[in-house]
Protein backbone atom coordinates (compact mmCIF):
# COMPACT_ATOMS: atom_id res chain seq x y z
CA UNK A 1 0.00 0.00 0.00
CA UNK A 2 1.44 3.37 -1.02
CA UNK A 3 1.17 6.28 1.38
CA UNK A 4 -0.21 9.32 -0.44
CA UNK A 5 0.25 11.76 2.44
CA UNK A 6 1.89 14.94 1.08
CA UNK A 7 4.66 16.80 2.87
CA UNK A 8 3.07 19.61 4.87
CA UNK A 9 2.30 20.78 8.41
CA UNK A 10 1.94 17.92 10.86
CA UNK A 11 4.08 15.46 8.87
CA UNK A 12 7.29 13.58 9.58
CA UNK A 13 9.42 13.10 6.48
CA UNK A 14 12.20 10.62 5.75
CA UNK A 15 14.35 11.69 2.81
CA UNK A 16 17.68 11.64 1.03
CA UNK A 17 19.03 14.99 -0.05
CA UNK A 18 21.99 16.99 -1.21
CA UNK A 19 22.48 20.74 -1.11
CA UNK A 20 24.41 22.32 -3.97
CA UNK A 21 25.31 25.73 -5.28
CA UNK A 22 23.99 26.49 -8.77
CA UNK A 23 27.53 25.80 -10.04
CA UNK A 24 27.04 22.15 -9.00
CA UNK A 25 29.40 22.34 -6.00
CA UNK A 26 27.98 20.07 -3.32
CA UNK A 27 27.72 21.67 0.12
CA UNK A 28 26.01 18.92 2.13
CA UNK A 29 24.51 15.51 1.56
CA UNK A 30 22.86 12.69 3.48
CA UNK A 31 24.85 10.35 1.19
CA UNK A 32 22.75 7.16 1.23
CA UNK A 33 21.75 7.49 4.90
CA UNK A 34 18.17 8.78 5.13
CA UNK A 35 17.48 11.83 7.27
CA UNK A 36 14.25 12.49 9.12
CA UNK A 37 12.53 15.67 10.23
CA UNK A 38 9.11 16.83 11.29
CA UNK A 39 7.84 19.93 9.50
CA UNK A 40 8.58 22.91 11.73
CA UNK A 41 11.05 21.16 14.07
CA UNK A 42 13.93 23.43 13.00
CA UNK A 43 16.12 20.69 11.50
CA UNK A 44 15.61 22.20 8.03
CA UNK A 45 15.19 25.85 7.15
CA UNK A 46 11.56 26.79 6.39
CA UNK A 47 12.46 27.58 2.76
CA UNK A 48 13.62 23.98 2.25
CA UNK A 49 10.54 22.57 4.00
CA UNK A 50 8.13 24.77 2.03
CA UNK A 51 9.74 23.75 -1.29
CA UNK A 52 8.81 20.13 -0.52
CA UNK A 53 5.17 20.83 0.40
CA UNK A 54 2.93 18.61 -1.69
CA UNK A 55 5.64 16.04 -2.48
CA UNK A 56 4.79 12.44 -1.59
CA UNK A 57 6.62 9.21 -0.85
CA UNK A 58 8.69 8.23 -3.90
CA UNK A 59 8.85 11.76 -5.35
CA UNK A 60 12.22 13.15 -6.44
CA UNK A 61 13.19 16.62 -7.54
CA UNK A 62 15.84 19.28 -7.88
CA UNK A 63 14.30 22.28 -6.17
CA UNK A 64 15.80 25.75 -6.60
CA UNK A 65 15.68 27.62 -3.30
CA UNK A 66 16.26 31.37 -3.76
CA UNK A 67 18.86 32.94 -1.47
CA UNK A 68 16.30 34.81 0.63
CA UNK A 69 14.50 31.51 1.42
CA UNK A 70 17.72 29.53 1.91
CA UNK A 71 20.52 31.11 3.96
CA UNK A 72 19.42 34.71 3.47
CA UNK A 73 20.73 37.58 1.43
CA UNK A 74 24.16 39.00 2.16
CA UNK A 75 23.68 41.90 4.57
CA UNK A 76 26.45 44.52 4.70
CA UNK A 77 25.35 45.40 8.27
CA UNK A 78 26.62 41.94 9.28
CA UNK A 79 30.16 42.90 8.23
CA UNK A 80 31.93 44.46 11.21
CA UNK A 81 35.29 46.12 11.65
CA UNK A 82 37.07 45.19 14.85
CA UNK A 83 40.34 46.39 16.34
CA UNK A 84 43.28 43.97 16.50
CA UNK A 85 43.32 44.56 20.27
CA UNK A 86 39.93 42.84 20.55
CA UNK A 87 41.59 39.52 19.66
CA UNK A 88 44.00 37.49 21.80
CA UNK A 89 47.50 38.93 21.44
CA UNK A 90 49.11 35.65 20.32
CA UNK A 91 46.30 34.74 17.90
CA UNK A 92 47.39 34.37 14.30
CA UNK A 93 44.76 36.05 12.14
CA UNK A 94 44.31 35.37 8.43
CA UNK A 95 41.77 36.16 5.74
CA UNK A 96 39.33 33.25 5.47
CA UNK A 97 39.74 32.21 9.11
CA UNK A 98 36.40 31.26 10.64
CA UNK A 99 36.11 32.14 14.31
CA UNK A 100 33.51 31.86 17.01
CA UNK A 101 32.39 35.05 18.75
CA UNK A 102 29.78 35.67 21.44
CA UNK A 103 26.81 37.94 20.87
CA UNK A 104 25.40 40.19 23.67
CA UNK A 105 23.25 37.27 24.92
CA UNK A 106 26.39 35.09 25.06
CA UNK A 107 25.21 32.90 22.17
CA UNK A 108 27.83 31.57 19.75
CA UNK A 109 28.16 33.63 16.58
CA UNK A 110 30.45 32.41 13.78
CA UNK A 111 32.33 34.98 11.72
CA UNK A 112 34.85 34.88 8.90
CA UNK A 113 37.79 37.28 8.64
CA UNK A 114 37.49 38.91 5.23
CA UNK A 115 40.10 41.69 5.39
CA UNK A 116 43.08 42.71 7.52
CA UNK A 117 44.39 46.26 7.23
CA UNK A 118 46.87 47.12 9.93
CA UNK A 119 44.96 47.22 13.21
CA UNK A 120 41.55 46.91 11.50
CA UNK A 121 40.09 43.42 11.11
CA UNK A 122 36.94 42.98 8.99
CA UNK A 123 34.70 40.10 10.05
CA UNK A 124 31.68 38.88 8.08
CA UNK A 125 28.94 37.48 10.32
CA UNK A 126 26.67 36.51 7.41
CA UNK A 127 26.08 32.79 6.91
CA UNK A 128 28.84 31.57 4.53
CA UNK A 129 26.14 30.61 1.99
CA UNK A 130 24.21 33.90 2.30
CA UNK A 131 23.41 35.42 -1.08
CA UNK A 132 23.50 32.07 -2.90
CA UNK A 133 20.56 30.37 -4.57
CA UNK A 134 20.64 26.72 -3.52
CA UNK A 135 19.73 23.56 -5.44
CA UNK A 136 18.01 21.13 -3.08
CA UNK A 137 18.13 17.68 -4.68
CA UNK A 138 15.64 15.59 -2.74
CA UNK A 139 14.12 12.11 -2.75
CA UNK A 140 11.16 11.59 -0.44
CA UNK A 141 11.29 8.11 1.10
CA UNK A 142 8.23 8.38 3.34
CA UNK A 143 5.76 10.91 4.69
CA UNK A 144 3.78 10.21 7.85
CA UNK A 145 0.99 12.36 9.30
CA UNK A 146 1.93 12.75 12.98
CA UNK A 147 -0.41 15.54 14.09
CA UNK A 148 -3.48 17.40 12.97
CA UNK A 149 -1.57 20.67 12.72
CA UNK A 150 -2.88 22.92 10.00
CA UNK A 151 -1.27 25.83 8.27
CA UNK A 152 -2.72 28.98 9.81
CA UNK A 153 -2.94 31.95 7.50
CA UNK A 154 -3.21 35.45 8.96
CA UNK A 155 -6.09 37.41 7.52
URJO-V892893 format. One line per field, one symbol per residue. ss: DSSP state (H for helix, E for strand, L for the rest). phi: phi as a letter, one per 40 degrees, with the letter a starting at -180 (. if undefined). psi: psi as a letter, one per 40 degrees, with the letter a starting at -180 (. if undefined). A space follows every 10 residues. Layout:
ss=???
phi=???
psi=???
//
This chain:
ss=LLLLLLLLLL EEEEEEEEEE ELLLLEEEEL LLLLEEEELL LLLLLHHHHH HHLLLLLLLE EEEEELHHHL LLLLLHHHEE EEEHHHLLLL LLLLLLLEEE EELLLLLEEE EEEEEEELLE EEEELLLLLL LLLEEEEEEE EEEEELLLLL LLLLL
phi=.ccbcccidg bbbbababbb ccchccbaac fbbdbbabdg cgcbcdccdc ccdgcbdgcb abbcbcdccc bgccbdccbb bbcdccbddc cccacgccbb bbcdcgccbc abcbabbgcb bcbcccddcd gbcbcbcbbc cabbcbacdb ccbcb
psi=hhhehihaie ihhhiiiihi ideehhdiie behiiiihhe eediiddddd deheiiheii ihhhhiddec eiihhdeehi hiideeihde hhiihehhih ihidefihhi ihheihgbeh hhhheiidei ehihhhhihh dihhheifhi hhhh.
//
